[in-house]
Amino acid sequence: MPKHMACREQGMDCDFEITDEHEAEMVDFIQIHARSQHDMSVSEDEARDMMETT
Ligand SMILES: [Zn+2]
């Protein structure tokens, strides 16, 4: 099952969203995006918590 994460669903005013079959890959994308666009440090657990199964 692919996972989905959207910044807007996390309460952020941002159009970033991602859908990916590979959770580990998605954690990387979320961490990179959070750091570069939101100046936020997101742990692996936090990134996983943001994901929803589509
Ligand atoms: Zn964002």
mmCIF file of the protein (N, C-alpha, C, O) and its ligand, coordinates in Angstrom:
data_MODEL
# 
_entry.id   MODEL 
# 
loop_
_entity.id 
_entity.type 
_entity.pdbx_number_of_molecules 
1 polymer     1 
2 non-polymer 1 
# 
_entity_poly.entity_id                      1 
_entity_poly.type                           'polypeptide(L)' 
_entity_poly.nstd_linkage                   no 
_entity_poly.nstd_monomer                   no 
_entity_poly.pdbx_seq_one_letter_code       MPKHMACREQGMDCDFEITDEHEAEMVDFIQIHARSQHDMSVSEDEARDMMETT 
_entity_poly.pdbx_seq_one_letter_code_can   MPKHMACREQGMDCDFEITDEHEAEMVDFIQIHARSQHDMSVSEDEARDMMETT 
_entity_poly.pdbx_strand_id                 A 
# 
loop_
_entity_poly_seq.entity_id 
_entity_poly_seq.num 
_entity_poly_seq.mon_id 
_entity_poly_seq.hetero 
1 1  MET n 
1 2  PRO n 
1 3  LYS n 
1 4  HIS n 
1 5  MET n 
1 6  ALA n 
1 7  CYS n 
1 8  ARG n 
1 9  GLU n 
1 10 GLN n 
1 11 GLY n 
1 12 MET n 
1 13 ASP n 
1 14 CYS n 
1 15 ASP n 
1 16 PHE n 
1 17 GLU n 
1 18 ILE n 
1 19 THR n 
1 20 ASP n 
1 21 GLU n 
1 22 HIS n 
1 23 GLU n 
1 24 ALA n 
1 25 GLU n 
1 26 MET n 
1 27 VAL n 
1 28 ASP n 
1 29 PHE n 
1 30 ILE n 
1 31 GLN n 
1 32 ILE n 
1 33 HIS n 
1 34 ALA n 
1 35 ARG n 
1 36 SER n 
1 37 GLN n 
1 38 HIS n 
1 39 ASP n 
1 40 MET n 
1 41 SER n 
1 42 VAL n 
1 43 SER n 
1 44 GLU n 
1 45 ASP n 
1 46 GLU n 
1 47 ALA n 
1 48 ARG n 
1 49 ASP n 
1 50 MET n 
1 51 MET n 
1 52 GLU n 
1 53 THR n 
1 54 THR n 
# 
loop_
_struct_asym.id 
_struct_asym.entity_id 
A 1 
B 2 
# 
loop_
_chem_comp.id 
_chem_comp.type 
_chem_comp.mon_nstd_flag 
ALA 'L-peptide linking' y 
ARG 'L-peptide linking' y 
ASP 'L-peptide linking' y 
CYS 'L-peptide linking' y 
GLN 'L-peptide linking' y 
GLU 'L-peptide linking' y 
GLY 'peptide linking'   y 
HIS 'L-peptide linking' y 
ILE 'L-peptide linking' y 
LYS 'L-peptide linking' y 
MET 'L-peptide linking' y 
PHE 'L-peptide linking' y 
PRO 'L-peptide linking' y 
SER 'L-peptide linking' y 
THR 'L-peptide linking' y 
VAL 'L-peptide linking' y 
ZN  non-polymer         . 
# 
_pdbx_entity_nonpoly.entity_id   2 
_pdbx_entity_nonpoly.name        ? 
_pdbx_entity_nonpoly.comp_id     ZN 
# 
_pdbx_nonpoly_scheme.asym_id         B 
_pdbx_nonpoly_scheme.entity_id       2 
_pdbx_nonpoly_scheme.mon_id          ZN 
_pdbx_nonpoly_scheme.ndb_seq_num     1 
_pdbx_nonpoly_scheme.pdb_seq_num     101 
_pdbx_nonpoly_scheme.auth_seq_num    101 
_pdbx_nonpoly_scheme.pdb_mon_id      ZN 
_pdbx_nonpoly_scheme.auth_mon_id     ZN 
_pdbx_nonpoly_scheme.pdb_strand_id   A 
_pdbx_nonpoly_scheme.pdb_ins_code    . 
# 
loop_
_atom_site.group_PDB 
_atom_site.id 
_atom_site.type_symbol 
_atom_site.label_atom_id 
_atom_site.label_alt_id 
_atom_site.label_comp_id 
_atom_site.label_asym_id 
_atom_site.label_entity_id 
_atom_site.label_seq_id 
_atom_site.pdbx_PDB_ins_code 
_atom_site.Cartn_x 
_atom_site.Cartn_y 
_atom_site.Cartn_z 
_atom_site.occupancy 
_atom_site.B_iso_or_equiv 
_atom_site.pdbx_formal_charge 
_atom_site.auth_seq_id 
_atom_site.auth_comp_id 
_atom_site.auth_asym_id 
_atom_site.auth_atom_id 
_atom_site.pdbx_PDB_model_num 
ATOM   1   N  N  . MET A 1 1  ? 0.839  -1.207 0.000  1.00 0.00 ? 1   MET A N  1 
ATOM   2   C  CA . MET A 1 1  ? 0.000  0.000  0.000  1.00 0.00 ? 1   MET A CA 1 
ATOM   3   C  C  . MET A 1 1  ? 0.866  1.247  0.000  1.00 0.00 ? 1   MET A C  1 
ATOM   4   O  O  . MET A 1 1  ? 1.714  1.402  0.879  1.00 0.00 ? 1   MET A O  1 
ATOM   5   N  N  . PRO A 1 2  ? 0.678  2.129  -0.952 1.00 0.00 ? 2   PRO A N  1 
ATOM   6   C  CA . PRO A 1 2  ? 1.462  3.369  -0.922 1.00 0.00 ? 2   PRO A CA 1 
ATOM   7   C  C  . PRO A 1 2  ? 1.062  4.266  0.250  1.00 0.00 ? 2   PRO A C  1 
ATOM   8   O  O  . PRO A 1 2  ? -0.084 4.267  0.700  1.00 0.00 ? 2   PRO A O  1 
ATOM   9   N  N  . LYS A 1 3  ? 2.031  5.016  0.718  1.00 0.00 ? 3   LYS A N  1 
ATOM   10  C  CA . LYS A 1 3  ? 1.771  5.981  1.795  1.00 0.00 ? 3   LYS A CA 1 
ATOM   11  C  C  . LYS A 1 3  ? 1.699  7.371  1.192  1.00 0.00 ? 3   LYS A C  1 
ATOM   12  O  O  . LYS A 1 3  ? 2.245  7.636  0.121  1.00 0.00 ? 3   LYS A O  1 
ATOM   13  N  N  . HIS A 1 4  ? 1.012  8.251  1.905  1.00 0.00 ? 4   HIS A N  1 
ATOM   14  C  CA . HIS A 1 4  ? 0.812  9.605  1.413  1.00 0.00 ? 4   HIS A CA 1 
ATOM   15  C  C  . HIS A 1 4  ? 1.087  10.590 2.537  1.00 0.00 ? 4   HIS A C  1 
ATOM   16  O  O  . HIS A 1 4  ? 0.773  10.334 3.699  1.00 0.00 ? 4   HIS A O  1 
ATOM   17  N  N  . MET A 1 5  ? 1.679  11.719 2.171  1.00 0.00 ? 5   MET A N  1 
ATOM   18  C  CA . MET A 1 5  ? 1.897  12.785 3.144  1.00 0.00 ? 5   MET A CA 1 
ATOM   19  C  C  . MET A 1 5  ? 1.694  14.105 2.432  1.00 0.00 ? 5   MET A C  1 
ATOM   20  O  O  . MET A 1 5  ? 2.243  14.321 1.351  1.00 0.00 ? 5   MET A O  1 
ATOM   21  N  N  . ALA A 1 6  ? 0.919  14.983 3.022  1.00 0.00 ? 6   ALA A N  1 
ATOM   22  C  CA . ALA A 1 6  ? 0.730  16.325 2.473  1.00 0.00 ? 6   ALA A CA 1 
ATOM   23  C  C  . ALA A 1 6  ? 0.960  17.338 3.585  1.00 0.00 ? 6   ALA A C  1 
ATOM   24  O  O  . ALA A 1 6  ? 0.418  17.201 4.681  1.00 0.00 ? 6   ALA A O  1 
ATOM   25  N  N  . CYS A 1 7  ? 1.766  18.352 3.298  1.00 0.00 ? 7   CYS A N  1 
ATOM   26  C  CA . CYS A 1 7  ? 2.022  19.393 4.290  1.00 0.00 ? 7   CYS A CA 1 
ATOM   27  C  C  . CYS A 1 7  ? 0.716  20.021 4.778  1.00 0.00 ? 7   CYS A C  1 
ATOM   28  O  O  . CYS A 1 7  ? 0.552  20.294 5.967  1.00 0.00 ? 7   CYS A O  1 
ATOM   29  N  N  . ARG A 1 8  ? -0.203 20.245 3.848  1.00 0.00 ? 8   ARG A N  1 
ATOM   30  C  CA . ARG A 1 8  ? -1.439 20.927 4.206  1.00 0.00 ? 8   ARG A CA 1 
ATOM   31  C  C  . ARG A 1 8  ? -2.227 20.133 5.263  1.00 0.00 ? 8   ARG A C  1 
ATOM   32  O  O  . ARG A 1 8  ? -2.867 20.712 6.141  1.00 0.00 ? 8   ARG A O  1 
ATOM   33  N  N  . GLU A 1 9  ? -2.166 18.794 5.158  1.00 0.00 ? 9   GLU A N  1 
ATOM   34  C  CA . GLU A 1 9  ? -2.844 17.945 6.147  1.00 0.00 ? 9   GLU A CA 1 
ATOM   35  C  C  . GLU A 1 9  ? -2.137 17.988 7.504  1.00 0.00 ? 9   GLU A C  1 
ATOM   36  O  O  . GLU A 1 9  ? -2.695 17.585 8.525  1.00 0.00 ? 9   GLU A O  1 
ATOM   37  N  N  . GLN A 1 10 ? -0.898 18.485 7.491  1.00 0.00 ? 10  GLN A N  1 
ATOM   38  C  CA . GLN A 1 10 ? -0.151 18.631 8.744  1.00 0.00 ? 10  GLN A CA 1 
ATOM   39  C  C  . GLN A 1 10 ? -0.296 20.053 9.302  1.00 0.00 ? 10  GLN A C  1 
ATOM   40  O  O  . GLN A 1 10 ? 0.380  20.433 10.258 1.00 0.00 ? 10  GLN A O  1 
ATOM   41  N  N  . GLY A 1 11 ? -1.186 20.820 8.685  1.00 0.00 ? 11  GLY A N  1 
ATOM   42  C  CA . GLY A 1 11 ? -1.454 22.161 9.183  1.00 0.00 ? 11  GLY A CA 1 
ATOM   43  C  C  . GLY A 1 11 ? -0.507 23.215 8.652  1.00 0.00 ? 11  GLY A C  1 
ATOM   44  O  O  . GLY A 1 11 ? -0.457 24.323 9.185  1.00 0.00 ? 11  GLY A O  1 
ATOM   45  N  N  . MET A 1 12 ? 0.247  22.891 7.611  1.00 0.00 ? 12  MET A N  1 
ATOM   46  C  CA . MET A 1 12 ? 1.194  23.859 7.058  1.00 0.00 ? 12  MET A CA 1 
ATOM   47  C  C  . MET A 1 12 ? 0.655  24.448 5.761  1.00 0.00 ? 12  MET A C  1 
ATOM   48  O  O  . MET A 1 12 ? -0.018 23.768 4.986  1.00 0.00 ? 12  MET A O  1 
ATOM   49  N  N  . ASP A 1 13 ? 0.957  25.706 5.540  1.00 0.00 ? 13  ASP A N  1 
ATOM   50  C  CA . ASP A 1 13 ? 0.521  26.402 4.344  1.00 0.00 ? 13  ASP A CA 1 
ATOM   51  C  C  . ASP A 1 13 ? 1.525  26.128 3.227  1.00 0.00 ? 13  ASP A C  1 
ATOM   52  O  O  . ASP A 1 13 ? 2.368  26.968 2.912  1.00 0.00 ? 13  ASP A O  1 
ATOM   53  N  N  . CYS A 1 14 ? 1.421  24.958 2.642  1.00 0.00 ? 14  CYS A N  1 
ATOM   54  C  CA . CYS A 1 14 ? 2.420  24.487 1.681  1.00 0.00 ? 14  CYS A CA 1 
ATOM   55  C  C  . CYS A 1 14 ? 1.758  23.432 0.808  1.00 0.00 ? 14  CYS A C  1 
ATOM   56  O  O  . CYS A 1 14 ? 0.991  22.603 1.296  1.00 0.00 ? 14  CYS A O  1 
ATOM   57  N  N  . ASP A 1 15 ? 2.060  23.468 -0.483 1.00 0.00 ? 15  ASP A N  1 
ATOM   58  C  CA . ASP A 1 15 ? 1.419  22.541 -1.410 1.00 0.00 ? 15  ASP A CA 1 
ATOM   59  C  C  . ASP A 1 15 ? 2.184  21.240 -1.615 1.00 0.00 ? 15  ASP A C  1 
ATOM   60  O  O  . ASP A 1 15 ? 1.806  20.424 -2.456 1.00 0.00 ? 15  ASP A O  1 
ATOM   61  N  N  . PHE A 1 16 ? 3.245  21.044 -0.863 1.00 0.00 ? 16  PHE A N  1 
ATOM   62  C  CA . PHE A 1 16 ? 4.033  19.823 -1.015 1.00 0.00 ? 16  PHE A CA 1 
ATOM   63  C  C  . PHE A 1 16 ? 3.218  18.598 -0.624 1.00 0.00 ? 16  PHE A C  1 
ATOM   64  O  O  . PHE A 1 16 ? 2.595  18.567 0.438  1.00 0.00 ? 16  PHE A O  1 
ATOM   65  N  N  . GLU A 1 17 ? 3.229  17.605 -1.479 1.00 0.00 ? 17  GLU A N  1 
ATOM   66  C  CA . GLU A 1 17 ? 2.680  16.310 -1.084 1.00 0.00 ? 17  GLU A CA 1 
ATOM   67  C  C  . GLU A 1 17 ? 3.428  15.208 -1.795 1.00 0.00 ? 17  GLU A C  1 
ATOM   68  O  O  . GLU A 1 17 ? 4.002  15.412 -2.864 1.00 0.00 ? 17  GLU A O  1 
ATOM   69  N  N  . ILE A 1 18 ? 3.413  14.056 -1.196 1.00 0.00 ? 18  ILE A N  1 
ATOM   70  C  CA . ILE A 1 18 ? 4.197  12.957 -1.735 1.00 0.00 ? 18  ILE A CA 1 
ATOM   71  C  C  . ILE A 1 18 ? 3.437  11.649 -1.505 1.00 0.00 ? 18  ILE A C  1 
ATOM   72  O  O  . ILE A 1 18 ? 2.811  11.441 -0.466 1.00 0.00 ? 18  ILE A O  1 
ATOM   73  N  N  . THR A 1 19 ? 3.516  10.792 -2.498 1.00 0.00 ? 19  THR A N  1 
ATOM   74  C  CA . THR A 1 19 ? 2.958  9.446  -2.380 1.00 0.00 ? 19  THR A CA 1 
ATOM   75  C  C  . THR A 1 19 ? 4.051  8.486  -2.809 1.00 0.00 ? 19  THR A C  1 
ATOM   76  O  O  . THR A 1 19 ? 4.657  8.664  -3.866 1.00 0.00 ? 19  THR A O  1 
ATOM   77  N  N  . ASP A 1 20 ? 4.306  7.480  -2.006 1.00 0.00 ? 20  ASP A N  1 
ATOM   78  C  CA . ASP A 1 20 ? 5.424  6.580  -2.299 1.00 0.00 ? 20  ASP A CA 1 
ATOM   79  C  C  . ASP A 1 20 ? 5.149  5.197  -1.714 1.00 0.00 ? 20  ASP A C  1 
ATOM   80  O  O  . ASP A 1 20 ? 4.553  5.061  -0.645 1.00 0.00 ? 20  ASP A O  1 
ATOM   81  N  N  . GLU A 1 21 ? 5.592  4.192  -2.431 1.00 0.00 ? 21  GLU A N  1 
ATOM   82  C  CA . GLU A 1 21 ? 5.459  2.808  -1.958 1.00 0.00 ? 21  GLU A CA 1 
ATOM   83  C  C  . GLU A 1 21 ? 6.532  2.494  -0.914 1.00 0.00 ? 21  GLU A C  1 
ATOM   84  O  O  . GLU A 1 21 ? 6.372  1.591  -0.093 1.00 0.00 ? 21  GLU A O  1 
ATOM   85  N  N  . HIS A 1 22 ? 7.612  3.246  -0.960 1.00 0.00 ? 22  HIS A N  1 
ATOM   86  C  CA . HIS A 1 22 ? 8.773  2.910  -0.128 1.00 0.00 ? 22  HIS A CA 1 
ATOM   87  C  C  . HIS A 1 22 ? 8.883  3.873  1.041  1.00 0.00 ? 22  HIS A C  1 
ATOM   88  O  O  . HIS A 1 22 ? 9.220  5.046  0.875  1.00 0.00 ? 22  HIS A O  1 
ATOM   89  N  N  . GLU A 1 23 ? 8.592  3.352  2.230  1.00 0.00 ? 23  GLU A N  1 
ATOM   90  C  CA . GLU A 1 23 ? 8.537  4.203  3.404  1.00 0.00 ? 23  GLU A CA 1 
ATOM   91  C  C  . GLU A 1 23 ? 9.885  4.870  3.709  1.00 0.00 ? 23  GLU A C  1 
ATOM   92  O  O  . GLU A 1 23 ? 9.935  6.053  4.048  1.00 0.00 ? 23  GLU A O  1 
ATOM   93  N  N  . ALA A 1 24 ? 10.965 4.108  3.588  1.00 0.00 ? 24  ALA A N  1 
ATOM   94  C  CA . ALA A 1 24 ? 12.281 4.659  3.918  1.00 0.00 ? 24  ALA A CA 1 
ATOM   95  C  C  . ALA A 1 24 ? 12.645 5.822  3.000  1.00 0.00 ? 24  ALA A C  1 
ATOM   96  O  O  . ALA A 1 24 ? 13.214 6.825  3.432  1.00 0.00 ? 24  ALA A O  1 
ATOM   97  N  N  . GLU A 1 25 ? 12.302 5.663  1.718  1.00 0.00 ? 25  GLU A N  1 
ATOM   98  C  CA . GLU A 1 25 ? 12.555 6.703  0.724  1.00 0.00 ? 25  GLU A CA 1 
ATOM   99  C  C  . GLU A 1 25 ? 11.739 7.955  1.064  1.00 0.00 ? 25  GLU A C  1 
ATOM   100 O  O  . GLU A 1 25 ? 12.216 9.084  0.956  1.00 0.00 ? 25  GLU A O  1 
ATOM   101 N  N  . MET A 1 26 ? 10.508 7.715  1.473  1.00 0.00 ? 26  MET A N  1 
ATOM   102 C  CA . MET A 1 26 ? 9.607  8.818  1.795  1.00 0.00 ? 26  MET A CA 1 
ATOM   103 C  C  . MET A 1 26 ? 10.081 9.575  3.030  1.00 0.00 ? 26  MET A C  1 
ATOM   104 O  O  . MET A 1 26 ? 9.982  10.801 3.087  1.00 0.00 ? 26  MET A O  1 
ATOM   105 N  N  . VAL A 1 27 ? 10.594 8.848  4.016  1.00 0.00 ? 27  VAL A N  1 
ATOM   106 C  CA . VAL A 1 27 ? 11.145 9.499  5.209  1.00 0.00 ? 27  VAL A CA 1 
ATOM   107 C  C  . VAL A 1 27 ? 12.227 10.489 4.781  1.00 0.00 ? 27  VAL A C  1 
ATOM   108 O  O  . VAL A 1 27 ? 12.265 11.621 5.263  1.00 0.00 ? 27  VAL A O  1 
ATOM   109 N  N  . ASP A 1 28 ? 13.098 10.062 3.882  1.00 0.00 ? 28  ASP A N  1 
ATOM   110 C  CA . ASP A 1 28 ? 14.162 10.950 3.385  1.00 0.00 ? 28  ASP A CA 1 
ATOM   111 C  C  . ASP A 1 28 ? 13.573 12.202 2.741  1.00 0.00 ? 28  ASP A C  1 
ATOM   112 O  O  . ASP A 1 28 ? 13.995 13.318 3.043  1.00 0.00 ? 28  ASP A O  1 
ATOM   113 N  N  . PHE A 1 29 ? 12.600 12.013 1.856  1.00 0.00 ? 29  PHE A N  1 
ATOM   114 C  CA . PHE A 1 29 ? 11.995 13.155 1.159  1.00 0.00 ? 29  PHE A CA 1 
ATOM   115 C  C  . PHE A 1 29 ? 11.357 14.131 2.147  1.00 0.00 ? 29  PHE A C  1 
ATOM   116 O  O  . PHE A 1 29 ? 11.502 15.348 2.026  1.00 0.00 ? 29  PHE A O  1 
ATOM   117 N  N  . ILE A 1 30 ? 10.646 13.566 3.128  1.00 0.00 ? 30  ILE A N  1 
ATOM   118 C  CA . ILE A 1 30 ? 9.975  14.423 4.110  1.00 0.00 ? 30  ILE A CA 1 
ATOM   119 C  C  . ILE A 1 30 ? 11.010 15.194 4.927  1.00 0.00 ? 30  ILE A C  1 
ATOM   120 O  O  . ILE A 1 30 ? 10.844 16.389 5.170  1.00 0.00 ? 30  ILE A O  1 
ATOM   121 N  N  . GLN A 1 31 ? 12.071 14.519 5.348  1.00 0.00 ? 31  GLN A N  1 
ATOM   122 C  CA . GLN A 1 31 ? 13.098 15.190 6.147  1.00 0.00 ? 31  GLN A CA 1 
ATOM   123 C  C  . GLN A 1 31 ? 13.782 16.304 5.349  1.00 0.00 ? 31  GLN A C  1 
ATOM   124 O  O  . GLN A 1 31 ? 14.015 17.397 5.865  1.00 0.00 ? 31  GLN A O  1 
ATOM   125 N  N  . ILE A 1 32 ? 14.098 16.012 4.090  1.00 0.00 ? 32  ILE A N  1 
ATOM   126 C  CA . ILE A 1 32 ? 14.760 17.020 3.242  1.00 0.00 ? 32  ILE A CA 1 
ATOM   127 C  C  . ILE A 1 32 ? 13.837 18.204 3.005  1.00 0.00 ? 32  ILE A C  1 
ATOM   128 O  O  . ILE A 1 32 ? 14.260 19.357 3.096  1.00 0.00 ? 32  ILE A O  1 
ATOM   129 N  N  . HIS A 1 33 ? 12.575 17.921 2.702  1.00 0.00 ? 33  HIS A N  1 
ATOM   130 C  CA . HIS A 1 33 ? 11.614 18.992 2.462  1.00 0.00 ? 33  HIS A CA 1 
ATOM   131 C  C  . HIS A 1 33 ? 11.415 19.838 3.724  1.00 0.00 ? 33  HIS A C  1 
ATOM   132 O  O  . HIS A 1 33 ? 11.427 21.068 3.664  1.00 0.00 ? 33  HIS A O  1 
ATOM   133 N  N  . ALA A 1 34 ? 11.234 19.177 4.850  1.00 0.00 ? 34  ALA A N  1 
ATOM   134 C  CA . ALA A 1 34 ? 10.991 19.908 6.102  1.00 0.00 ? 34  ALA A CA 1 
ATOM   135 C  C  . ALA A 1 34 ? 12.165 20.826 6.426  1.00 0.00 ? 34  ALA A C  1 
ATOM   136 O  O  . ALA A 1 34 ? 11.974 21.961 6.862  1.00 0.00 ? 34  ALA A O  1 
ATOM   137 N  N  . ARG A 1 35 ? 13.378 20.326 6.210  1.00 0.00 ? 35  ARG A N  1 
ATOM   138 C  CA . ARG A 1 35 ? 14.565 21.114 6.532  1.00 0.00 ? 35  ARG A CA 1 
ATOM   139 C  C  . ARG A 1 35 ? 14.720 22.277 5.564  1.00 0.00 ? 35  ARG A C  1 
ATOM   140 O  O  . ARG A 1 35 ? 15.001 23.401 5.979  1.00 0.00 ? 35  ARG A O  1 
ATOM   141 N  N  . SER A 1 36 ? 14.536 22.006 4.263  1.00 0.00 ? 36  SER A N  1 
ATOM   142 C  CA . SER A 1 36 ? 14.817 23.051 3.276  1.00 0.00 ? 36  SER A CA 1 
ATOM   143 C  C  . SER A 1 36 ? 13.692 24.079 3.179  1.00 0.00 ? 36  SER A C  1 
ATOM   144 O  O  . SER A 1 36 ? 13.955 25.264 2.979  1.00 0.00 ? 36  SER A O  1 
ATOM   145 N  N  . GLN A 1 37 ? 12.435 23.636 3.320  1.00 0.00 ? 37  GLN A N  1 
ATOM   146 C  CA . GLN A 1 37 ? 11.317 24.556 3.118  1.00 0.00 ? 37  GLN A CA 1 
ATOM   147 C  C  . GLN A 1 37 ? 10.722 25.102 4.408  1.00 0.00 ? 37  GLN A C  1 
ATOM   148 O  O  . GLN A 1 37 ? 10.148 26.191 4.417  1.00 0.00 ? 37  GLN A O  1 
ATOM   149 N  N  . HIS A 1 38 ? 10.855 24.359 5.489  1.00 0.00 ? 38  HIS A N  1 
ATOM   150 C  CA . HIS A 1 38 ? 10.200 24.775 6.727  1.00 0.00 ? 38  HIS A CA 1 
ATOM   151 C  C  . HIS A 1 38 ? 11.188 25.017 7.854  1.00 0.00 ? 38  HIS A C  1 
ATOM   152 O  O  . HIS A 1 38 ? 10.799 25.374 8.966  1.00 0.00 ? 38  HIS A O  1 
ATOM   153 N  N  . ASP A 1 39 ? 12.480 24.820 7.562  1.00 0.00 ? 39  ASP A N  1 
ATOM   154 C  CA . ASP A 1 39 ? 13.513 24.990 8.575  1.00 0.00 ? 39  ASP A CA 1 
ATOM   155 C  C  . ASP A 1 39 ? 13.168 24.172 9.833  1.00 0.00 ? 39  ASP A C  1 
ATOM   156 O  O  . ASP A 1 39 ? 13.338 24.627 10.964 1.00 0.00 ? 39  ASP A O  1 
ATOM   157 N  N  . MET A 1 40 ? 12.684 22.961 9.590  1.00 0.00 ? 40  MET A N  1 
ATOM   158 C  CA . MET A 1 40 ? 12.262 22.065 10.666 1.00 0.00 ? 40  MET A CA 1 
ATOM   159 C  C  . MET A 1 40 ? 13.106 20.809 10.631 1.00 0.00 ? 40  MET A C  1 
ATOM   160 O  O  . MET A 1 40 ? 13.426 20.281 9.566  1.00 0.00 ? 40  MET A O  1 
ATOM   161 N  N  . SER A 1 41 ? 13.459 20.342 11.813 1.00 0.00 ? 41  SER A N  1 
ATOM   162 C  CA . SER A 1 41 ? 14.157 19.071 11.909 1.00 0.00 ? 41  SER A CA 1 
ATOM   163 C  C  . SER A 1 41 ? 13.139 17.996 12.295 1.00 0.00 ? 41  SER A C  1 
ATOM   164 O  O  . SER A 1 41 ? 12.546 18.048 13.373 1.00 0.00 ? 41  SER A O  1 
ATOM   165 N  N  . VAL A 1 42 ? 12.946 17.029 11.411 1.00 0.00 ? 42  VAL A N  1 
ATOM   166 C  CA . VAL A 1 42 ? 11.942 15.989 11.612 1.00 0.00 ? 42  VAL A CA 1 
ATOM   167 C  C  . VAL A 1 42 ? 12.664 14.660 11.813 1.00 0.00 ? 42  VAL A C  1 
ATOM   168 O  O  . VAL A 1 42 ? 13.484 14.257 10.989 1.00 0.00 ? 42  VAL A O  1 
ATOM   169 N  N  . SER A 1 43 ? 12.356 13.996 12.898 1.00 0.00 ? 43  SER A N  1 
ATOM   170 C  CA . SER A 1 43 ? 12.961 12.681 13.141 1.00 0.00 ? 43  SER A CA 1 
ATOM   171 C  C  . SER A 1 43 ? 12.295 11.641 12.242 1.00 0.00 ? 43  SER A C  1 
ATOM   172 O  O  . SER A 1 43 ? 11.241 11.884 11.655 1.00 0.00 ? 43  SER A O  1 
ATOM   173 N  N  . GLU A 1 44 ? 12.935 10.484 12.153 1.00 0.00 ? 44  GLU A N  1 
ATOM   174 C  CA . GLU A 1 44 ? 12.367 9.418  11.340 1.00 0.00 ? 44  GLU A CA 1 
ATOM   175 C  C  . GLU A 1 44 ? 10.981 9.025  11.865 1.00 0.00 ? 44  GLU A C  1 
ATOM   176 O  O  . GLU A 1 44 ? 10.060 8.805  11.077 1.00 0.00 ? 44  GLU A O  1 
ATOM   177 N  N  . ASP A 1 45 ? 10.833 8.937  13.180 1.00 0.00 ? 45  ASP A N  1 
ATOM   178 C  CA . ASP A 1 45 ? 9.534  8.584  13.764 1.00 0.00 ? 45  ASP A CA 1 
ATOM   179 C  C  . ASP A 1 45 ? 8.475  9.627  13.445 1.00 0.00 ? 45  ASP A C  1 
ATOM   180 O  O  . ASP A 1 45 ? 7.337  9.291  13.118 1.00 0.00 ? 45  ASP A O  1 
ATOM   181 N  N  . GLU A 1 46 ? 8.859  10.900 13.542 1.00 0.00 ? 46  GLU A N  1 
ATOM   182 C  CA . GLU A 1 46 ? 7.913  11.977 13.241 1.00 0.00 ? 46  GLU A CA 1 
ATOM   183 C  C  . GLU A 1 46 ? 7.481  11.914 11.772 1.00 0.00 ? 46  GLU A C  1 
ATOM   184 O  O  . GLU A 1 46 ? 6.307  12.101 11.451 1.00 0.00 ? 46  GLU A O  1 
ATOM   185 N  N  . ALA A 1 47 ? 8.441  11.650 10.893 1.00 0.00 ? 47  ALA A N  1 
ATOM   186 C  CA . ALA A 1 47 ? 8.123  11.551 9.469  1.00 0.00 ? 47  ALA A CA 1 
ATOM   187 C  C  . ALA A 1 47 ? 7.140  10.402 9.235  1.00 0.00 ? 47  ALA A C  1 
ATOM   188 O  O  . ALA A 1 47 ? 6.193  10.536 8.460  1.00 0.00 ? 47  ALA A O  1 
ATOM   189 N  N  . ARG A 1 48 ? 7.371  9.278  9.907  1.00 0.00 ? 48  ARG A N  1 
ATOM   190 C  CA . ARG A 1 48 ? 6.459  8.130  9.755  1.00 0.00 ? 48  ARG A CA 1 
ATOM   191 C  C  . ARG A 1 48 ? 5.064  8.458  10.287 1.00 0.00 ? 48  ARG A C  1 
ATOM   192 O  O  . ARG A 1 48 ? 4.060  8.022  9.723  1.00 0.00 ? 48  ARG A O  1 
ATOM   193 N  N  . ASP A 1 49 ? 5.009  9.227  11.372 1.00 0.00 ? 49  ASP A N  1 
ATOM   194 C  CA . ASP A 1 49 ? 3.711  9.604  11.942 1.00 0.00 ? 49  ASP A CA 1 
ATOM   195 C  C  . ASP A 1 49 ? 2.894  10.482 10.991 1.00 0.00 ? 49  ASP A C  1 
ATOM   196 O  O  . ASP A 1 49 ? 1.664  10.488 11.050 1.00 0.00 ? 49  ASP A O  1 
ATOM   197 N  N  . MET A 1 50 ? 3.573  11.215 10.124 1.00 0.00 ? 50  MET A N  1 
ATOM   198 C  CA . MET A 1 50 ? 2.876  12.113 9.190  1.00 0.00 ? 50  MET A CA 1 
ATOM   199 C  C  . MET A 1 50 ? 2.232  11.348 8.037  1.00 0.00 ? 50  MET A C  1 
ATOM   200 O  O  . MET A 1 50 ? 1.344  11.864 7.358  1.00 0.00 ? 50  MET A O  1 
ATOM   201 N  N  . MET A 1 51 ? 2.681  10.133 7.826  1.00 0.00 ? 51  MET A N  1 
ATOM   202 C  CA . MET A 1 51 ? 2.224  9.381  6.653  1.00 0.00 ? 51  MET A CA 1 
ATOM   203 C  C  . MET A 1 51 ? 0.870  8.747  6.904  1.00 0.00 ? 51  MET A C  1 
ATOM   204 O  O  . MET A 1 51 ? 0.545  8.308  8.007  1.00 0.00 ? 51  MET A O  1 
ATOM   205 N  N  . GLU A 1 52 ? 0.097  8.718  5.833  1.00 0.00 ? 52  GLU A N  1 
ATOM   206 C  CA . GLU A 1 52 ? -1.173 8.013  5.884  1.00 0.00 ? 52  GLU A CA 1 
ATOM   207 C  C  . GLU A 1 52 ? -1.183 6.977  4.774  1.00 0.00 ? 52  GLU A C  1 
ATOM   208 O  O  . GLU A 1 52 ? -0.631 7.197  3.697  1.00 0.00 ? 52  GLU A O  1 
ATOM   209 N  N  . THR A 1 53 ? -1.804 5.868  5.042  1.00 0.00 ? 53  THR A N  1 
ATOM   210 C  CA . THR A 1 53 ? -1.957 4.858  3.998  1.00 0.00 ? 53  THR A CA 1 
ATOM   211 C  C  . THR A 1 53 ? -3.064 5.304  3.058  1.00 0.00 ? 53  THR A C  1 
ATOM   212 O  O  . THR A 1 53 ? -4.153 5.676  3.495  1.00 0.00 ? 53  THR A O  1 
ATOM   213 N  N  . THR A 1 54 ? -2.777 5.264  1.781  1.00 0.00 ? 54  THR A N  1 
ATOM   214 C  CA . THR A 1 54 ? -3.776 5.722  0.809  1.00 0.00 ? 54  THR A CA 1 
ATOM   215 C  C  . THR A 1 54 ? -4.738 4.585  0.468  1.00 0.00 ? 54  THR A C  1 
ATOM   216 O  O  . THR A 1 54 ? -5.653 4.771  -0.335 1.00 0.00 ? 54  THR A O  1 
HETATM 217 ZN ZN . ZN  B 2 .  ? 5.914  21.764 3.006  1.00 0.00 2 101 ZN  A ZN 1 
# 
